[in-house]
């Protein structure tokens, strides 16, 4: 593909991913009947939808003056929201040093993105990618090394599914950064975000509201539903 064709592909992929998020979000309405965990999922999906919409002009039409900073601000905040989401799933706070690392790194990259430093600087993009990878790795390890006996069967399934979703999201997200150094690589971050929603958030929304887990293809009893959140 030529560079203009790749830009058009990126913009179209972002638009289709945003369109795909819509029915996932609809599963979590109305908000006044949601438990705390469901409300977290609801707002994460809204945030993800807006972020994907912002990617359309940024990736497809190269309007970088405004949409470049906004996109990386959104990406920074979304990665931090995933970290907080896992804290809710695990029902415990991460160690203080990890929380400081997550909050401090997010604050830095939000400020850097606001000043237009990240999207126009390859070294800053690599630093952002390294931070995201490290935070994701810490989150996954904390989840995988948990004491499974402290959680119900349904809770363990939800946590495992979320870890799998995070593993899916990571490589796709990093293609956005690699593409700046290797222009022939298509940016697949939008596809990774969509897969994250369907593998993790969508399945959990169905699980909590319908008692049905897509990944397992089996009905869960009512007592399992009340053990979450």
Residue frames relative to the residue before (quaternion, step in Angstrom):
aa qw qx qy qz dx dy dz
X 1.0000 0.0000 0.0000 0.0000 0.00 0.00 0.00
X 0.4362 -0.6564 0.5438 0.2884 3.55 -1.15 0.64
X 0.6873 -0.4898 0.3353 0.4186 3.59 -1.27 0.31
X 0.6572 0.4834 -0.3379 0.4694 3.67 0.86 -0.75
X 0.6411 0.5218 -0.3266 0.4583 3.59 1.03 -0.75
X 0.6398 0.5142 -0.3218 0.4720 3.59 1.03 -0.77
X 0.6368 0.5214 -0.3267 0.4646 3.59 1.03 -0.77
X 0.6536 0.4965 -0.3127 0.4781 3.57 0.99 -0.81
X 0.6279 0.5318 -0.3253 0.4660 3.57 1.05 -0.78
X 0.6555 0.5165 -0.3094 0.4559 3.59 0.93 -0.91
X 0.6690 0.5016 -0.2983 0.4603 3.56 0.94 -0.91
X 0.6671 0.4955 -0.3000 0.4685 3.57 0.94 -0.89
X 0.6432 0.5228 -0.3228 0.4569 3.60 0.97 -0.83
X 0.6419 0.5180 -0.3202 0.4659 3.59 1.00 -0.81
X 0.6554 0.5093 -0.3096 0.4639 3.57 0.98 -0.86
X 0.6731 0.4911 -0.2991 0.4651 3.59 0.90 -0.89
X 0.6332 0.5231 -0.3310 0.4646 3.59 1.04 -0.75
X 0.6405 0.5105 -0.3224 0.4745 3.59 0.99 -0.82
X 0.6404 0.5186 -0.3129 0.4722 3.57 1.00 -0.85
X 0.6660 0.5100 -0.2949 0.4576 3.59 1.07 -0.75
X 0.6033 0.5634 -0.3536 0.4399 3.59 1.18 -0.53
X 0.5660 0.6607 -0.3774 0.3174 3.59 1.05 -0.74
X 0.7139 0.4234 -0.2980 0.4714 3.67 0.70 -0.88
X 0.5759 0.5658 -0.3841 0.4480 3.59 1.17 -0.50
X 0.6626 0.5062 -0.2965 0.4657 3.57 0.93 -0.93
X 0.6291 0.5599 -0.3365 0.4212 3.58 1.02 -0.79
X 0.5836 0.5960 -0.3681 0.4107 3.58 1.17 -0.52
X 0.7368 0.4271 -0.2180 0.4768 3.58 1.15 -0.59
X 0.5393 0.5920 -0.4270 0.4200 3.61 1.10 0.51
X 0.6013 -0.1583 -0.7799 -0.0713 1.61 -2.23 1.17
X 0.6054 -0.6168 0.3736 0.3369 3.57 -1.12 0.67
X 0.6271 0.5754 -0.3608 0.3815 3.62 1.04 -0.58
X 0.7075 0.4287 -0.2653 0.4954 3.61 1.23 -0.23
X 0.5184 0.6636 -0.3992 0.3627 3.58 1.27 0.12
X 0.4236 -0.6558 0.5525 0.2919 3.54 -1.18 0.60
X 0.7341 -0.4427 0.2574 0.4459 3.67 -1.18 0.25
X 0.6636 0.4971 -0.3184 0.4595 3.59 0.94 -0.80
X 0.6546 0.5103 -0.3091 0.4643 3.58 0.97 -0.82
X 0.6258 0.5287 -0.3380 0.4632 3.58 1.07 -0.74
X 0.6151 0.5365 -0.3402 0.4670 3.57 1.07 -0.73
X 0.6529 0.5032 -0.3090 0.4744 3.58 0.96 -0.85
X 0.6240 0.5666 -0.3271 0.4273 3.56 1.00 -0.90
X 0.7351 0.4150 -0.2421 0.4784 3.58 0.77 -1.00
X 0.5855 0.5513 -0.3779 0.4586 3.60 1.12 -0.50
X 0.6606 0.5037 -0.3059 0.4652 3.58 1.00 -0.79
X 0.6219 0.5214 -0.3412 0.4743 3.58 1.01 -0.75
X 0.6626 0.5065 -0.2989 0.4638 3.55 0.91 -0.96
X 0.6591 0.5061 -0.3057 0.4648 3.59 0.96 -0.87
X 0.6260 0.5396 -0.3341 0.4532 3.60 1.01 -0.78
X 0.6693 0.4913 -0.2956 0.4726 3.59 0.89 -0.97
X 0.6411 0.5319 -0.3249 0.4477 3.59 0.97 -0.86
X 0.6691 0.4933 -0.3037 0.4656 3.59 0.94 -0.83
X 0.6171 0.5297 -0.3444 0.4690 3.59 1.05 -0.72
X 0.6574 0.5128 -0.3092 0.4575 3.59 0.97 -0.85
X 0.6186 0.5577 -0.3444 0.4332 3.58 1.13 -0.58
X 0.5628 0.6383 -0.4003 0.3400 3.60 1.08 -0.59
X 0.7357 0.3602 -0.2608 0.5108 3.67 0.69 -0.89
X 0.6212 0.5529 -0.3565 0.4259 3.60 1.04 -0.69
X 0.7604 0.3714 -0.2090 0.4900 3.58 0.79 -0.99
X 0.7483 0.4468 -0.2348 0.4305 3.58 0.95 -0.83
X 0.8163 0.2465 -0.1024 0.5124 3.59 1.00 -0.74
X 0.4111 -0.7583 0.4290 0.2681 3.58 1.35 0.12
X 0.3340 0.7061 -0.5464 0.3021 3.59 0.98 0.81
X 0.0048 -0.8900 0.4554 -0.0218 3.54 0.51 1.23
X 0.5257 0.6710 -0.4147 0.3185 3.61 1.11 -0.52
X 0.7824 0.2639 -0.1375 0.5470 3.57 0.97 -0.86
X 0.7525 0.4398 -0.2354 0.4301 3.55 0.71 -1.09
X 0.5541 0.6062 -0.3976 0.4091 3.61 1.14 -0.46
X 0.7049 0.4395 -0.2741 0.4847 3.63 0.70 -1.00
X 0.6512 0.5252 -0.3263 0.4400 3.60 0.91 -0.91
X 0.6462 0.5389 -0.3239 0.4325 3.58 0.96 -0.85
X 0.7263 0.4241 -0.2560 0.4766 3.58 0.85 -0.91
X 0.5514 0.5475 -0.4042 0.4826 3.59 1.18 -0.34
X 0.6679 0.5044 -0.2893 0.4646 3.56 0.92 -0.93
X 0.6561 0.5118 -0.3138 0.4573 3.59 0.95 -0.86
X 0.6385 0.5269 -0.3222 0.4592 3.60 1.02 -0.79
X 0.6978 0.4671 -0.2744 0.4686 3.56 0.85 -0.96
X 0.6397 0.5250 -0.3361 0.4496 3.58 1.02 -0.71
X 0.6381 0.5122 -0.3328 0.4687 3.61 0.97 -0.78
X 0.6530 0.4948 -0.3191 0.4764 3.60 1.03 -0.73
X 0.6303 0.5295 -0.3401 0.4547 3.60 1.03 -0.71
X 0.6039 0.5392 -0.3543 0.4681 3.60 1.11 -0.62
X 0.6202 0.5417 -0.3264 0.4642 3.58 1.03 -0.84
X 0.6845 0.4713 -0.2803 0.4804 3.60 0.90 -0.93
X 0.6036 0.5707 -0.3437 0.4381 3.55 1.10 -0.71
X 0.6653 0.4888 -0.3020 0.4768 3.58 0.98 -0.81
X 0.5854 0.5553 -0.3762 0.4554 3.58 1.11 -0.55
X 0.6469 0.5061 -0.3180 0.4736 3.58 1.01 -0.79
X 0.6488 0.5228 -0.3175 0.4526 3.58 0.95 -0.87
X 0.7263 0.4332 -0.2381 0.4777 3.58 0.95 -0.91
X 0.3230 -0.7867 0.4678 0.2407 3.58 1.33 -0.22
X 0.7072 0.3537 -0.2784 0.5452 3.56 1.03 0.78
X 0.5168 -0.6311 0.4797 0.3234 3.54 -1.24 0.48
X 0.4885 -0.6116 0.5313 0.3242 3.53 -1.20 0.60
X 0.6534 -0.4888 0.3782 0.4372 3.62 -1.19 0.36
X 0.6318 -0.5870 0.3535 0.3623 3.57 -1.06 0.82
X 0.6491 0.5253 -0.3368 0.4351 3.61 0.90 -0.84
X 0.6476 0.5030 -0.3171 0.4765 3.61 1.06 -0.71
X 0.6402 0.5151 -0.3274 0.4664 3.60 1.01 -0.78
X 0.6383 0.5113 -0.3256 0.4744 3.59 1.03 -0.77
X 0.6330 0.5289 -0.3191 0.4667 3.59 1.00 -0.85
X 0.6866 0.4879 -0.2835 0.4583 3.59 0.87 -0.97
X 0.7046 0.4593 -0.2667 0.4706 3.58 0.85 -0.99
X 0.6661 0.5101 -0.3010 0.4533 3.58 0.97 -0.87
X 0.6658 0.4990 -0.2984 0.4677 3.56 0.94 -0.88
X 0.6481 0.5138 -0.3158 0.4649 3.57 0.96 -0.85
X 0.6449 0.5225 -0.3220 0.4554 3.58 0.94 -0.87
X 0.6550 0.5167 -0.3158 0.4520 3.57 0.92 -0.91
X 0.7265 0.4463 -0.2652 0.4501 3.58 0.78 -0.99
X 0.5894 0.5399 -0.3774 0.4677 3.60 1.12 -0.48
X 0.6684 0.4855 -0.2942 0.4806 3.58 0.94 -0.88
X 0.6556 0.5120 -0.3081 0.4616 3.58 0.94 -0.91
X 0.6568 0.5009 -0.3110 0.4701 3.58 0.99 -0.82
X 0.6354 0.5463 -0.3277 0.4364 3.58 1.00 -0.83
X 0.7131 0.4127 -0.2442 0.5115 3.59 1.12 -0.66
X 0.5377 -0.6727 0.3770 0.3409 3.57 1.28 0.25
X 0.3953 0.7517 -0.4538 0.2697 3.56 1.20 0.43
X 0.6991 0.5147 -0.2951 0.3992 3.59 0.88 -0.90
X 0.7445 0.4493 -0.2668 0.4155 3.59 0.57 -1.13
X 0.7321 0.3974 -0.2318 0.5024 3.60 1.19 -0.38
X 0.7090 0.4010 -0.2359 0.5300 3.59 1.28 0.08
X 0.3785 -0.7625 0.4813 0.2091 3.57 -0.44 1.23
X 0.6360 0.5311 -0.3386 0.4459 3.60 0.98 -0.76
X 0.6565 0.4926 -0.3073 0.4816 3.57 1.03 -0.79
X 0.6119 0.5385 -0.3461 0.4646 3.59 1.08 -0.65
X 0.6499 0.5026 -0.3135 0.4762 3.58 0.99 -0.83
X 0.6357 0.5193 -0.3237 0.4705 3.57 1.03 -0.78
X 0.6397 0.5153 -0.3128 0.4768 3.56 1.02 -0.83
X 0.6552 0.5100 -0.3054 0.4661 3.58 0.96 -0.86
X 0.6486 0.5164 -0.3121 0.4641 3.57 1.03 -0.80
X 0.6391 0.5152 -0.3184 0.4740 3.57 1.03 -0.80
X 0.6593 0.5044 -0.3104 0.4632 3.57 0.87 -0.93
X 0.6598 0.5095 -0.3127 0.4552 3.61 0.91 -0.91
X 0.6678 0.5044 -0.3024 0.4562 3.58 0.92 -0.91
X 0.6696 0.4930 -0.3006 0.4672 3.58 0.91 -0.92
X 0.6465 0.5084 -0.3191 0.4708 3.60 1.00 -0.77
X 0.6468 0.5228 -0.3187 0.4547 3.58 0.99 -0.86
X 0.6459 0.5132 -0.3132 0.4705 3.59 0.96 -0.88
X 0.6578 0.5175 -0.3035 0.4554 3.56 0.95 -0.92
X 0.6665 0.4985 -0.3001 0.4660 3.58 0.94 -0.88
X 0.6640 0.5052 -0.3101 0.4558 3.59 0.91 -0.90
X 0.6420 0.5210 -0.3242 0.4596 3.59 0.96 -0.85
X 0.6750 0.4882 -0.2880 0.4723 3.57 1.07 -0.74
X 0.6995 0.4803 -0.2734 0.4530 3.58 0.91 -0.92
X 0.7186 0.4373 -0.2432 0.4830 3.59 1.10 -0.70
X 0.3817 0.7326 -0.4830 0.2903 3.59 1.24 0.21
X 0.4996 -0.5991 0.5209 0.3466 3.54 -1.30 0.28
X 0.3262 -0.7963 0.4757 0.1823 3.56 -0.18 1.28
X 0.5957 0.5896 -0.3641 0.4061 3.58 1.14 -0.51
X 0.6164 0.5612 -0.3440 0.4320 3.61 1.22 -0.37
X 0.7254 0.3861 -0.2153 0.5276 3.57 1.28 -0.25
X 0.5365 -0.6048 0.4776 0.3440 3.52 -1.23 0.48
X 0.6880 -0.4616 0.3483 0.4385 3.56 -1.28 0.22
X 0.6772 0.4944 -0.2974 0.4567 3.57 0.90 -0.92
X 0.6384 0.5182 -0.3298 0.4639 3.61 1.01 -0.76
X 0.6463 0.5163 -0.3224 0.4601 3.59 0.95 -0.82
X 0.6340 0.5218 -0.3320 0.4643 3.58 1.03 -0.73
X 0.6574 0.5134 -0.3126 0.4544 3.57 0.93 -0.88
X 0.6648 0.4965 -0.3066 0.4664 3.59 0.92 -0.88
X 0.6539 0.5144 -0.3163 0.4557 3.59 0.91 -0.90
X 0.6564 0.5122 -0.3075 0.4607 3.57 1.00 -0.85
X 0.6502 0.5120 -0.3152 0.4645 3.58 1.03 -0.75
X 0.6229 0.5234 -0.3358 0.4746 3.58 1.05 -0.73
X 0.6393 0.5165 -0.3200 0.4713 3.58 0.98 -0.85
X 0.6447 0.5219 -0.3174 0.4595 3.59 0.99 -0.83
X 0.6500 0.5122 -0.3182 0.4625 3.59 1.00 -0.78
X 0.6218 0.5254 -0.3293 0.4784 3.58 1.09 -0.71
X 0.6420 0.5172 -0.3169 0.4690 3.58 1.07 -0.74
X 0.6799 0.5211 -0.2950 0.4232 3.57 0.89 -0.96
X 0.6297 0.6202 -0.3361 0.3254 3.58 0.86 -1.00
X 0.7220 0.4403 -0.2804 0.4541 3.65 0.58 -1.05
X 0.6425 0.5136 -0.3311 0.4624 3.60 1.00 -0.75
X 0.6461 0.5259 -0.3181 0.4526 3.57 0.97 -0.85
X 0.6802 0.5095 -0.2944 0.4371 3.58 0.94 -0.86
X 0.5443 0.5989 -0.4174 0.4133 3.62 1.18 -0.31
X 0.5793 0.5839 -0.3775 0.4255 3.61 1.13 -0.57
X 0.6874 0.4598 -0.2705 0.4928 3.56 1.04 -0.81
X 0.6607 0.5175 -0.3104 0.4464 3.59 0.93 -0.90
X 0.6146 0.5852 -0.3447 0.4012 3.60 1.09 -0.70
X 0.6015 0.5605 -0.3702 0.4324 3.60 1.14 -0.45
X 0.7059 0.4031 -0.2541 0.5239 3.59 1.16 -0.56
X 0.7653 0.1951 -0.1097 0.6035 3.57 1.18 -0.62
X 0.2400 -0.8432 0.4621 0.1335 3.61 0.23 1.29
X 0.6193 0.5658 -0.3551 0.4126 3.61 1.15 -0.44
X 0.5823 0.5735 -0.3718 0.4402 3.61 1.28 -0.22
X 0.3703 -0.7206 0.5298 0.2509 3.64 -0.75 0.93
X 0.4217 -0.6833 0.5347 0.2633 3.56 -1.11 0.69
X 0.0835 -0.8363 0.5417 -0.0138 3.56 -0.59 1.19
X 0.2870 0.7931 -0.4960 0.2066 3.58 1.23 0.37
X 0.6361 0.5331 -0.3314 0.4487 3.58 1.01 -0.79
X 0.6422 0.5111 -0.3209 0.4726 3.58 1.02 -0.78
X 0.6342 0.5289 -0.3267 0.4597 3.58 1.02 -0.77
X 0.6430 0.5201 -0.3192 0.4627 3.58 1.00 -0.81
X 0.6540 0.5082 -0.3131 0.4648 3.56 0.98 -0.84
X 0.6560 0.5030 -0.3083 0.4708 3.58 0.95 -0.84
X 0.6106 0.5477 -0.3476 0.4543 3.57 1.05 -0.75
X 0.6574 0.5142 -0.3104 0.4551 3.56 0.95 -0.89
X 0.7344 0.4355 -0.2514 0.4558 3.58 0.84 -0.93
X 0.6691 0.4942 -0.3107 0.4599 3.58 0.98 -0.76
X 0.7966 0.2898 -0.1351 0.5130 3.57 0.94 -0.87
X 0.7863 0.3725 -0.2158 0.4432 3.57 0.28 -1.25
X 0.6725 0.5023 -0.3092 0.4471 3.59 0.85 -0.91
X 0.6598 0.5033 -0.3066 0.4663 3.56 0.91 -0.89
X 0.6777 0.4872 -0.3003 0.4617 3.57 0.95 -0.84
X 0.6099 0.5394 -0.3539 0.4603 3.58 1.07 -0.68
X 0.6584 0.4889 -0.3050 0.4842 3.58 0.94 -0.84
X 0.6365 0.5486 -0.3214 0.4365 3.54 0.99 -0.89
X 0.7403 0.4295 -0.2399 0.4582 3.57 0.82 -0.99
X 0.7471 0.3957 -0.2318 0.4812 3.59 1.06 -0.64
X 0.7959 0.2909 -0.1364 0.5132 3.57 1.00 -0.79
X 0.4163 -0.7058 0.4805 0.3126 3.60 1.18 -0.30
X 0.6262 0.5286 -0.3283 0.4697 3.56 1.16 0.50
X 0.1723 -0.7990 0.5735 0.0549 3.55 -0.81 1.04
X 0.4013 -0.7528 0.4645 0.2377 3.59 -0.41 1.21
X 0.6669 0.5320 -0.3132 0.4174 3.55 0.91 -0.92
X 0.7373 0.3912 -0.2180 0.5057 3.59 1.12 -0.67
X 0.2625 -0.7944 0.5063 0.2087 3.55 1.16 -0.62
X 0.6357 0.5079 -0.3396 0.4719 3.58 1.06 0.69
X 0.4893 -0.6497 0.4971 0.3023 3.55 -1.18 0.58
X 0.2266 -0.7648 0.5905 0.1227 3.56 -1.09 0.80
X 0.5141 -0.6757 0.4288 0.3086 3.55 -1.03 0.72
X 0.7006 -0.5041 0.3202 0.3906 3.55 -1.27 0.40
X 0.6314 0.5420 -0.3445 0.4347 3.60 1.00 -0.74
X 0.6152 0.5404 -0.3481 0.4565 3.59 1.07 -0.63
X 0.6341 0.5480 -0.3359 0.4299 3.57 1.01 -0.80
X 0.7175 0.4568 -0.2620 0.4559 3.59 0.93 -0.84
X 0.5906 0.5856 -0.3767 0.4078 3.59 1.22 -0.15
X 0.6409 0.5090 -0.3213 0.4764 3.58 1.32 -0.16
X 0.7898 0.3281 -0.2393 0.4596 3.55 -1.16 0.68
